[in-house]
Amino acid sequence: MLAIAKASLLNLLRNPSSIIFGLVFPLVMVGIFGFVGNSGIKIKVGVLPRTNTESPIYTAFSESDSIELITDKTEEELTTDLEKGKIDATLDIHSIDPDCGMNADCVGARSQIAVYVKTSDASPQNGGVFLSMVKSITDSINIAVAKTTPLVSVSTENLAGREYKTIDFILPGQLGFSVLSIGVMGTAFTFLSLRQTLVLKRFYATPIRRGYIVLGEALSKLAFSLLQTSVIIAIGTLALGFTLVNGIVTFFAMMVLVALGLIVFMGVGFVVSSIAPNENVVAPLANLFTLPQFLLAGTFFSTDTFPAWLQVISKALPLTYLNDALRKIAFEGASFWDVRTQILVLLIWGIVIYIIAIRVFKWE
């Protein structure tokens, strides 16, 4: 059994597809979302050439980290960009004075500042955010100038807590995707190949029991998956600030969940390898199980953003519960008892899948 596990592990380490889908692809996605995803919202605002850049309102916008002011384009170019959604709004600040009219450079004793903002349906969300910022800043200035107490006062309080970064959501999802790929694709292709090349038949001439053949392959995939998981978590933690709330304890808890997920998904691989007539059919059959989970199980986006009918489908997928449990343990410091519902669903999936696998699995 150990000899089979060692040979299978070496085969996995030499297989480019195993490395790419199990390690390289998750690391690439973790890197992309880790470096880019934490930059926060960035609103692009085109500043009209006639804008009074000495206005306190303009100064407030220029000092904001969430606003990018574009000042090197004409009004026509900015209008075109706004219509195409390349920018979120245009800004025009000028003075209104009874003595000199609308003149950006004229600031008399009776001058008032006029702010004209233009948004577009091409970027409604960021445009709405910018309008809210404009209103907040102008209200503050008006109150300061009028020196009157506002009718409504607002008090705020900020509670201390850990920052929930994009990497804290993405990395557990990529771990789930890696486990899903190894468990389903790796197992399906391995056993179909062993069967077609008559390697399983040769095993029968040795003293090894059939169950140990399966266990040997399972051990190799478990070692391979845990190795990849360790690398992904290490890079995510050291380079991208992934949160391991309880350090090494959280790391080992995630390892246990990864092992459980792999065992469940290997059952699907056994089923696919048994019903697929040849290698050309393995990938399409496996994708019927893996692709919906890749898209709907909260790998990249929270399932809370899905429509209600789509959330019902998401909650029926085992990867959803694995991803959710990994995130709660990593960031919230949840115990296995706290994620008992997710573990129970995975166990139920495993029992059902292995009942099917035992009935359809073929040795020859």
C-alpha positions as CSV (number, residue, x, y, z in Angstrom):
1,M,0.0,0.0,0.0
2,L,2.8,2.4,0.9
3,A,4.6,1.5,-2.3
4,I,1.5,2.3,-4.3
5,A,1.1,5.6,-2.4
6,K,4.7,6.6,-3.0
7,A,4.5,5.8,-6.8
8,S,1.2,7.6,-7.1
9,L,2.6,10.7,-5.3
10,L,5.6,10.8,-7.5
11,N,3.3,10.6,-10.5
12,L,1.3,13.5,-9.2
13,L,4.4,15.6,-8.6
14,R,5.5,15.0,-12.2
15,N,2.1,15.6,-13.8
16,P,1.9,19.2,-15.1
17,S,-1.9,19.3,-15.0
18,S,-1.9,18.4,-11.3
19,I,0.5,21.1,-10.4
20,I,-1.3,23.7,-12.6
21,F,-4.8,23.1,-11.4
22,G,-3.9,22.2,-7.8
23,L,-1.3,24.8,-7.0
24,V,-0.4,27.3,-9.8
25,F,-3.9,28.3,-10.7
26,P,-5.0,28.9,-7.0
27,L,-1.8,30.8,-6.3
28,V,-2.3,33.0,-9.4
29,M,-5.9,33.8,-8.3
30,V,-4.9,34.4,-4.7
31,G,-2.2,36.7,-5.9
32,I,-4.5,38.7,-8.2
33,F,-7.2,39.2,-5.6
34,G,-4.7,39.7,-2.8
35,F,-2.8,42.5,-4.5
36,V,-5.6,44.1,-6.4
37,G,-8.7,43.3,-4.3
38,N,-7.6,45.3,-1.2
39,S,-7.2,48.6,-3.0
40,G,-10.8,49.6,-2.2
41,I,-13.3,51.6,-4.2
42,K,-11.7,54.1,-6.7
43,I,-14.0,56.7,-8.2
44,K,-12.8,58.4,-11.4
45,V,-13.9,62.0,-11.7
46,G,-13.2,64.2,-14.7
47,V,-12.4,67.8,-13.8
48,L,-13.6,70.4,-16.3
49,P,-10.9,72.8,-17.5
50,R,-12.7,75.8,-16.1
51,T,-13.0,74.4,-12.6
52,N,-11.8,76.5,-9.7
53,T,-9.0,74.3,-8.3
54,E,-8.5,76.7,-5.3
55,S,-12.0,75.9,-3.9
56,P,-12.0,74.1,-0.6
57,I,-14.4,71.6,-2.1
58,Y,-11.8,70.7,-4.8
59,T,-9.1,70.5,-2.2
60,A,-11.2,68.0,-0.2
61,F,-11.6,65.8,-3.3
62,S,-8.0,66.0,-4.2
63,E,-7.0,64.8,-0.8
64,S,-9.3,61.8,-0.8
65,D,-7.7,58.4,-1.4
66,S,-10.9,57.0,-3.0
67,I,-11.1,59.6,-5.7
68,E,-9.0,59.9,-8.8
69,L,-9.2,63.3,-10.4
70,I,-8.6,63.5,-14.1
71,T,-7.5,67.0,-15.2
72,D,-5.8,66.5,-18.5
73,K,-8.8,66.2,-20.8
74,T,-11.2,68.6,-22.6
75,E,-14.8,68.8,-21.7
76,E,-15.8,67.0,-24.8
77,E,-13.4,64.1,-24.1
78,L,-14.7,63.9,-20.5
79,T,-18.3,63.8,-21.7
80,T,-17.5,60.9,-24.1
81,D,-15.7,59.0,-21.4
82,L,-18.6,59.5,-19.0
83,E,-21.1,58.2,-21.6
84,K,-18.9,55.1,-22.1
85,G,-18.5,54.4,-18.4
86,K,-14.7,55.1,-18.4
87,I,-15.2,57.7,-15.7
88,D,-17.8,57.9,-13.0
89,A,-18.6,61.6,-13.0
90,T,-17.5,65.1,-14.1
91,L,-16.9,68.0,-11.7
92,D,-17.3,71.7,-12.4
93,I,-16.7,74.2,-9.6
94,H,-17.0,77.9,-10.2
95,S,-18.0,81.1,-8.5
96,I,-21.3,82.9,-8.8
97,D,-21.1,86.6,-8.0
98,P,-23.7,89.3,-8.8
99,D,-20.9,91.6,-9.8
100,C,-18.9,89.3,-12.1
101,G,-21.3,86.5,-13.0
102,M,-20.0,82.9,-13.5
103,N,-16.3,83.2,-13.4
104,A,-13.9,80.6,-12.0
105,D,-11.3,83.3,-11.1
106,C,-13.7,85.8,-9.7
107,V,-14.2,85.6,-5.9
108,G,-15.9,88.7,-4.6
109,A,-17.3,89.5,-1.2
110,R,-20.7,88.2,-2.2
111,S,-19.3,85.2,-4.1
112,Q,-20.9,81.8,-3.8
113,I,-19.4,78.5,-4.9
114,A,-21.4,76.5,-7.4
115,V,-20.8,72.8,-7.8
116,Y,-22.1,71.0,-10.9
117,V,-21.8,67.3,-11.0
118,K,-22.7,65.2,-14.0
119,T,-23.1,61.4,-13.7
120,S,-24.1,58.7,-16.2
121,D,-26.2,55.5,-16.2
122,A,-23.0,53.8,-17.5
123,S,-21.6,53.9,-13.9
124,P,-24.6,54.3,-11.5
125,Q,-23.0,52.8,-8.4
126,N,-19.8,54.9,-8.3
127,G,-21.7,57.9,-9.5
128,G,-24.1,57.6,-6.6
129,V,-21.2,57.3,-4.1
130,F,-19.6,60.4,-5.5
131,L,-22.8,62.4,-5.2
132,S,-23.1,61.4,-1.6
133,M,-19.6,62.5,-1.0
134,V,-20.3,65.9,-2.7
135,K,-23.4,66.4,-0.5
136,S,-21.5,65.5,2.7
137,I,-18.6,67.9,1.9
138,T,-20.9,70.8,0.8
139,D,-23.1,70.4,3.9
140,S,-20.1,70.6,6.2
141,I,-18.9,73.8,4.5
142,N,-22.3,75.4,4.6
143,I,-22.7,74.7,8.3
144,A,-19.2,76.0,9.0
145,V,-19.9,79.2,7.1
146,A,-23.4,79.8,8.5
147,K,-22.1,79.1,12.1
148,T,-25.4,77.6,13.1
149,T,-26.2,74.4,15.0
150,P,-27.7,71.9,12.6
151,L,-31.1,70.6,13.4
152,V,-30.0,67.0,13.3
153,S,-26.7,65.8,14.8
154,V,-25.0,62.5,14.0
155,S,-22.7,60.6,16.4
156,T,-20.5,57.8,15.3
157,E,-18.6,55.1,17.1
158,N,-16.0,52.7,15.7
159,L,-15.6,49.3,17.2
160,A,-12.2,47.6,17.3
161,G,-11.9,44.5,15.2
162,R,-9.9,42.6,12.6
163,E,-9.9,43.9,9.0
164,Y,-11.6,41.5,6.7
165,K,-9.5,41.6,3.6
166,T,-10.2,40.3,0.1
167,I,-7.6,37.6,0.6
168,D,-9.5,36.3,3.7
169,F,-12.4,35.5,1.4
170,I,-10.5,34.4,-1.7
171,L,-7.8,32.1,-0.3
172,P,-10.2,29.6,1.4
173,G,-12.2,29.4,-1.8
174,Q,-9.1,28.6,-3.8
175,L,-8.2,25.9,-1.3
176,G,-11.7,24.4,-1.9
177,F,-11.2,24.6,-5.7
178,S,-7.8,22.9,-5.4
179,V,-9.2,20.1,-3.3
180,L,-12.1,19.7,-5.7
181,S,-9.8,19.4,-8.7
182,I,-7.5,16.8,-7.1
183,G,-10.3,14.8,-5.6
184,V,-12.5,14.5,-8.7
185,M,-10.2,14.9,-11.7
186,G,-7.2,13.3,-10.2
187,T,-9.0,10.2,-8.9
188,A,-11.1,9.8,-12.1
189,F,-8.2,9.9,-14.5
190,T,-6.0,7.8,-12.3
191,F,-8.3,4.8,-11.8
192,L,-9.5,4.9,-15.4
193,S,-5.9,4.8,-16.6
194,L,-5.0,2.0,-14.2
195,R,-8.0,0.0,-15.5
196,Q,-7.4,0.6,-19.2
197,T,-3.6,-0.1,-19.0
198,L,-4.3,-3.3,-17.1
199,V,-2.2,-2.2,-14.2
200,L,-5.0,-3.1,-11.8
201,K,-5.0,-6.6,-13.3
202,R,-1.3,-6.9,-12.6
203,F,-1.9,-5.8,-9.0
204,Y,-4.1,-8.8,-8.6
205,A,-1.1,-11.1,-9.1
206,T,0.5,-9.6,-6.0
207,P,-0.5,-10.2,-2.4
208,I,-2.0,-6.8,-1.9
209,R,-5.7,-6.6,-1.2
210,R,-8.0,-4.5,-3.4
211,G,-8.9,-2.1,-0.6
212,Y,-5.2,-1.3,-0.1
213,I,-4.9,-0.3,-3.7
214,V,-7.6,2.3,-3.2
215,L,-6.1,3.4,0.1
216,G,-2.6,3.7,-1.5
217,E,-4.0,6.1,-4.1
218,A,-6.0,8.0,-1.5
219,L,-2.9,8.5,0.7
220,S,-0.9,9.9,-2.2
221,K,-3.6,12.4,-3.1
222,L,-4.0,13.3,0.5
223,A,-0.3,14.0,0.9
224,F,-0.3,16.0,-2.4
225,S,-3.3,18.0,-1.4
226,L,-2.0,18.8,2.1
227,L,1.4,19.8,0.6
228,Q,-0.3,22.2,-1.8
229,T,-2.6,23.6,0.9
230,S,0.5,24.3,3.1
231,V,2.2,26.2,0.3
232,I,-0.9,28.3,-0.5
233,I,-1.6,29.2,3.1
234,A,2.1,30.0,3.7
235,I,2.3,32.3,0.7
236,G,-1.0,33.9,1.5
237,T,-0.1,34.5,5.1
238,L,3.5,35.7,4.7
239,A,3.1,37.7,1.4
240,L,-0.5,38.8,1.3
241,G,-1.6,39.1,4.9
242,F,-4.1,36.2,5.1
243,T,-5.6,35.9,8.5
244,L,-4.8,32.8,10.6
245,V,-6.5,34.0,13.7
246,N,-5.1,31.4,16.0
247,G,-1.9,30.7,14.2
248,I,-0.7,27.1,14.0
249,V,-3.9,25.8,15.6
250,T,-6.0,27.4,12.8
251,F,-3.6,26.0,10.2
252,F,-4.0,22.4,11.4
253,A,-7.8,22.9,11.7
254,M,-7.9,24.0,8.1
255,M,-5.8,20.9,7.2
256,V,-8.4,18.6,8.8
257,L,-11.2,20.3,6.8
258,V,-9.1,20.0,3.6
259,A,-8.6,16.2,4.2
260,L,-12.3,15.8,4.8
261,G,-13.2,17.6,1.6
262,L,-10.7,15.6,-0.4
263,I,-12.2,12.3,0.9
264,V,-15.7,13.4,-0.1
265,F,-14.6,14.6,-3.6
266,M,-12.6,11.5,-4.2
267,G,-15.8,9.5,-4.0
268,V,-17.1,11.5,-7.0
269,G,-13.8,10.7,-8.8
270,F,-14.5,7.0,-8.2
271,V,-18.0,7.3,-9.7
272,V,-16.8,9.2,-12.8
273,S,-13.9,6.7,-13.4
274,S,-16.4,3.8,-13.3
275,I,-19.1,5.2,-15.6
276,A,-16.7,6.9,-18.1
277,P,-16.0,4.6,-21.1
278,N,-12.7,6.3,-22.0
279,E,-10.5,9.3,-21.0
280,N,-12.3,11.6,-23.5
281,V,-15.5,11.3,-21.5
282,V,-13.9,11.8,-18.0
283,A,-13.5,15.6,-18.2
284,P,-17.0,16.4,-19.4
285,L,-18.5,14.1,-16.7
286,A,-16.3,15.5,-14.0
287,N,-17.1,19.1,-15.1
288,L,-20.8,18.4,-14.6
289,F,-20.0,18.2,-10.9
290,T,-17.1,20.6,-10.6
291,L,-18.1,23.5,-12.8
292,P,-21.3,24.5,-11.0
293,Q,-19.5,24.4,-7.7
294,F,-16.6,26.5,-9.1
295,L,-19.1,29.1,-10.1
296,L,-21.8,28.9,-7.4
297,A,-20.1,27.7,-4.2
298,G,-18.7,31.0,-3.2
299,T,-15.2,30.5,-4.6
300,F,-14.9,34.1,-5.9
301,F,-18.1,35.8,-4.8
302,S,-20.2,35.6,-1.7
303,T,-23.4,33.5,-2.3
304,D,-25.3,36.2,-0.5
305,T,-25.1,38.3,-3.6
306,F,-27.0,35.7,-5.7
307,P,-30.7,35.8,-6.4
308,A,-32.8,33.8,-3.9
309,W,-33.4,30.9,-6.4
310,L,-29.7,30.6,-7.1
311,Q,-28.9,30.6,-3.4
312,V,-31.0,27.5,-3.1
313,I,-28.8,25.7,-5.6
314,S,-25.6,27.0,-3.9
315,K,-26.7,25.7,-0.6
316,A,-27.0,22.2,-2.1
317,L,-23.4,22.0,-3.2
318,P,-20.8,20.5,-0.9
319,L,-18.0,22.9,-1.8
320,T,-20.2,25.8,-0.5
321,Y,-20.0,24.2,3.0
322,L,-16.3,23.5,2.8
323,N,-15.5,27.1,1.7
324,D,-17.7,28.5,4.5
325,A,-16.1,26.3,7.2
326,L,-12.6,27.2,6.1
327,R,-13.4,30.9,6.2
328,K,-15.0,30.8,9.6
329,I,-12.1,28.8,11.1
330,A,-9.4,31.0,9.5
331,F,-10.9,34.4,10.2
332,E,-13.3,34.0,13.0
333,G,-11.4,31.4,15.0
334,A,-14.4,29.1,14.9
335,S,-14.1,25.6,16.4
336,F,-15.2,22.3,14.7
337,W,-18.3,22.5,16.9
338,D,-19.1,25.9,15.6
339,V,-19.0,24.6,12.0
340,R,-20.7,21.3,12.8
341,T,-23.5,22.1,10.3
342,Q,-21.0,22.4,7.4
343,I,-19.1,19.3,8.5
344,L,-22.4,17.3,8.8
345,V,-23.4,18.3,5.3
346,L,-20.0,17.2,3.9
347,L,-20.4,13.9,5.7
348,I,-23.9,13.3,4.3
349,W,-22.5,14.1,0.8
350,G,-19.7,11.6,1.4
351,I,-22.0,8.8,2.6
352,V,-24.3,9.2,-0.4
353,I,-21.4,9.5,-2.9
354,Y,-19.6,6.4,-1.5
355,I,-22.8,4.3,-1.6
356,I,-23.1,5.1,-5.3
357,A,-19.3,4.6,-5.8
358,I,-19.4,1.1,-4.2
359,R,-22.3,0.1,-6.5
360,V,-20.8,1.3,-9.7
361,F,-17.0,0.9,-9.1
362,K,-15.3,-1.4,-11.6
363,W,-12.0,-3.2,-11.1
364,E,-11.7,-4.4,-14.7
